[in-house]
Amino acid sequence: MTIVPIIKRDYITNLAEQGKRMDGRIFDQYRKIEIQTKVVNKAEGSARVKIGNTQVLVGIKMGLGEPFPDTPNMGVLSTAAELVPLASPDFESGPPREDAIELARVVDRGVRESKVVDVEKLVITPGELVWLVFIDIHVLDYDGNLFDAASLGALAALSTTIVPAKRFEEQLPEGHKKEDFPLPMSEPPISCTAVKINDFVLFDACFDEEVIADARLTVATDHNGDIRAMQKGLSGSFTKEEIQKVIKGALDNGKEIRKTLKEATSS
Amino acid sequence: MKSEIELITSEGKRLDGRGPEDIRKIKIEAGVLHRADGSCSLEWGGNKVLVAVYGPREAVPRHTQNPLRAIVQARYNMAAFSVEDRKRPGPDRRSVEISKVISEALEKVILTEQFPRATVNVEIEVLDAEAGTRCAGLTAAGVALIDAGIPMRDIPVACAAGKIGGQVVLDLGKEEDNFGDADLPVAISPRTGEVLLLQMDGHLTVDEFNQAFDLAVKGCHIVSEIQKKAIMHKYQAIAAEVQE
């Protein structure tokens, strides 16, 4: 570890002992969240999410193709993330590395396992022709907590996606509906991420907090208050009490974030 | 079939209602990203471009360093969702070429001799594409470089002219680019008129070229004023904040 993170670590932990954080938040408080939808004309759906200084743009493209042999009655979802060097002095160009792949997979799991997209309604000819949904996450400005920003961006972009049936008219079989229609969706779970620094649990870490974090935990909760996905990261550990604290914080924050998401996607 | 659509009427009216010498609507904002040393967001018609500048910082790997001056590394990248059919992420031959010609154009105006062994990284992300992304990218890069405080001889600016339906026009739109006769992107240093970037594809007579070139330069000067306004706007906002 170089000297700067050590100084920052001292600063952040000293503040935490007084119950404070660098930007004046309390431990389980999120930064301001802004969601803007329909920001890319060429995409079938898109959203730009800001959590504090962190900015993520998610675009949805659709196409027609073959389903996977083991799921002939389902459309195909595919998620990719690019940590473009625009977003941070430490990101480099080239094929996606570990971090980008973990980010894409966590978002993918959140969308896939929660069945938020009704993929069974995306089948045109079972086993032959289905809709493909590509979720592309473009990180624009990295100031921590990409997991929550990317998940939220994916949900917001999907909720505003219009399936471009008219554009693919010629490839659709005779008698199939050729009007554009909104992507069939159900109530999404919301992901909330907390980090642990010494014995403190902080939600929505900014970049400086994330760099020195010992452990990280993401919890996705649904509108019934049930848990739908979890992912622990980094080399530190959590106690059971700490995990329960994160779950409670995820439920409370999730409620607020769900409201923000609804407002942004309902118009 | 589509090549028969009339791109321009005999009265000089284009598909989107513009006259031959009209430029699409341009919106520029400086300093939009938190982590970057300098940044710019630019909308040009249906194009949306975001540029970040990092540096000058040490060039790595070290064999890329020049002991006498800084190197300029611009990287033009299109988002997967920025075009009609999804583009596979990552560099392709087209974006590598565009990155190269933009790097070379910027290198001419940056005072690279002040920063031996360093690099200036210019990250150009095309988020929404609709003809003329390289001009939009280079123009935004000019503003982002100023925002980063990189010493420069001038603010580089770009604009394209072209030929559609037999007429020379400014700033080709989407259909005009696809079905037109020629496209001529030009970047200049507006103070001196030096040409920093020039490409042409299609078919032009020498007279038409001269006409199109002059028109593109005229376009550059129009865009240059919008660039300067965006930069002034940012500093005026800061000045107002300081005074409060």
HADDOCK unambig.tbl for C-alpha pairs under 7 A between the chains (distance, minus, plus):
assign (segid A and resid 40 and name CA) (segid B and resid 127 and name CA) 6.95 0.50 0.50
assign (segid A and resid 40 and name CA) (segid B and resid 128 and name CA) 5.64 0.50 0.50
assign (segid A and resid 41 and name CA) (segid B and resid 128 and name CA) 6.65 0.50 0.50
assign (segid A and resid 42 and name CA) (segid B and resid 81 and name CA) 6.68 0.50 0.50
assign (segid A and resid 42 and name CA) (segid B and resid 82 and name CA) 5.57 0.50 0.50
assign (segid A and resid 42 and name CA) (segid B and resid 83 and name CA) 5.49 0.50 0.50
assign (segid A and resid 42 and name CA) (segid B and resid 84 and name CA) 5.74 0.50 0.50
assign (segid A and resid 42 and name CA) (segid B and resid 128 and name CA) 6.27 0.50 0.50
assign (segid A and resid 43 and name CA) (segid B and resid 81 and name CA) 5.27 0.50 0.50
assign (segid A and resid 43 and name CA) (segid B and resid 82 and name CA) 6.44 0.50 0.50
assign (segid A and resid 53 and name CA) (segid B and resid 34 and name CA) 6.14 0.50 0.50
assign (segid A and resid 59 and name CA) (segid B and resid 81 and name CA) 5.47 0.50 0.50
assign (segid A and resid 60 and name CA) (segid B and resid 81 and name CA) 6.43 0.50 0.50
assign (segid A and resid 61 and name CA) (segid B and resid 81 and name CA) 5.84 0.50 0.50
assign (segid A and resid 61 and name CA) (segid B and resid 86 and name CA) 6.02 0.50 0.50
assign (segid A and resid 85 and name CA) (segid B and resid 123 and name CA) 6.68 0.50 0.50
assign (segid A and resid 86 and name CA) (segid B and resid 52 and name CA) 5.26 0.50 0.50
assign (segid A and resid 86 and name CA) (segid B and resid 123 and name CA) 5.23 0.50 0.50
assign (segid A and resid 87 and name CA) (segid B and resid 35 and name CA) 6.67 0.50 0.50
assign (segid A and resid 88 and name CA) (segid B and resid 35 and name CA) 5.77 0.50 0.50
assign (segid A and resid 88 and name CA) (segid B and resid 36 and name CA) 6.59 0.50 0.50
assign (segid A and resid 89 and name CA) (segid B and resid 54 and name CA) 6.69 0.50 0.50
assign (segid A and resid 94 and name CA) (segid B and resid 90 and name CA) 6.79 0.50 0.50
assign (segid A and resid 95 and name CA) (segid B and resid 90 and name CA) 6.92 0.50 0.50
assign (segid A and resid 136 and name CA) (segid B and resid 80 and name CA) 6.62 0.50 0.50
assign (segid A and resid 141 and name CA) (segid B and resid 33 and name CA) 6.07 0.50 0.50
assign (segid A and resid 141 and name CA) (segid B and resid 34 and name CA) 6.47 0.50 0.50
assign (segid A and resid 141 and name CA) (segid B and resid 35 and name CA) 6.24 0.50 0.50
assign (segid A and resid 142 and name CA) (segid B and resid 35 and name CA) 6.73 0.50 0.50
